[in-house]
Amino acid sequence: MNFVKLERTGKSPLAFEGQLLSETRTSRHPLHPRFSGKVNIVERIRFFVTKNGIIVLESVKLDLENIENTDRFAQSYKTIEEAVDSLMILSFVSNRLYNFVVDDVSKLMGPGKS
């Protein structure tokens, strides 16, 4: 387990002891299979598990042309499924990124675990 400190827009940072479970990113390069749809936007979703078994979701949407427009979100959940479901209501998470996350988490969970 490592000490993790996640910055959040408009809130104090979320700090905990845990480890990274999964990371999904988009690319700003149009020819990349995970292109964000905009050359100036990069998105990242990470899932952590705390030493107490709590799932922590971090979402970052970085505007490369205007760093002040970066959205940072982090929150804890009881299950990874609950965390993935919450992505649907976050206005700054694109449908494209959401679909990539669902695909990556399905692989993480493995057959019969989702």
N, C-alpha and C positions, 0 to 999 in steps of 0.2 A: 504494500500500500504506500501511496505517495501523498504528500500534502498538495491539494489542488485549490487554487483560488480563481474563480471565474468572475470577470467583470460583467456588470449588468447596466443597461441604459436606464438612468433615472432611479436606480436603487443601489444599495450598498452591495459590495461583492459577496458572493456565496463561496464560503471556504469549508473544506472537509478533507478527511483522509479517505482515499479511494483509488480506484484504478480505472483506466480507460477500457470500455467494452467494445465500442464501435465508433468509427468516424466516417462521415460521408461528406464529400465536397463537390462543388460544381467548379467548372473551369471557365475562364474568360475567353478562351481560344475557340473560335467558331468551328474548327474541325475536330475538336475533342468530343468524344461520345457523351460526356457529361457537361457540355456547354451550358452555361447559365441562361443563355438567351440574350444576354447583353454583354458587350466587351468590357464594360466598366464595373460589372458586378461579380463578386465571388461570394458564395454562400457555404457555410459549414454547419453541420449538425454533429455533435458528439454526445455519446451516452457513457456515463460513468456508473460504477457501483461503489457505494460507500462501504466502510468496514462493517456497518450494521445492516447491509443488504438493501439499502435504499437506492433507487435509480435516480440519477441526476441527468437532466437534459440541458445541453447548452446549444443555443442557436446564434450564429453570427452572420449578418448580412453586411458585407463590406462594400462600400461605394468607393472605387479606386480614384474617382475624379473629385470626390468631396468626402474626405475621411470623417468629417463631423456628422455625416448622414449614416454612419455605421450604427446598425441595430444590434444590441447584445442582450440576450435573454438567457436566464438559467433558473431552473426550478426543480424541486424534488418530487418524485412520484413513488407510489407503492410498487408498480410493475412497469416493465418496459413497454408493454402493450398500452397502458394508460398514457405513458409519455409520448408514444408515437401518435396516439389518437389526439393528443393535445396540439400537435403540429397543425392540424386542420383548422384550428381557430386562430392561429397566429398570423396576422395579416401580412407580415413581412417574409413568411416562408412560402416560396413559390410552389405551385403544383408539381413542377418538374423535380425540384429537390425532394419534396415529399415522396414522390414515386421512387426516387433513388434510395431514400431512407428505408422505405417499406421493403424494397428488394434486398438491401444490405442486412437489415434486421432479420428477415426471413432466413437468410443464409446463416446468420449468427445463431438463431434459435434451432436450426436443423429440422429434419423431417419429424413430424409428430409432436413438436414442442411449441408450435404457435397456436 
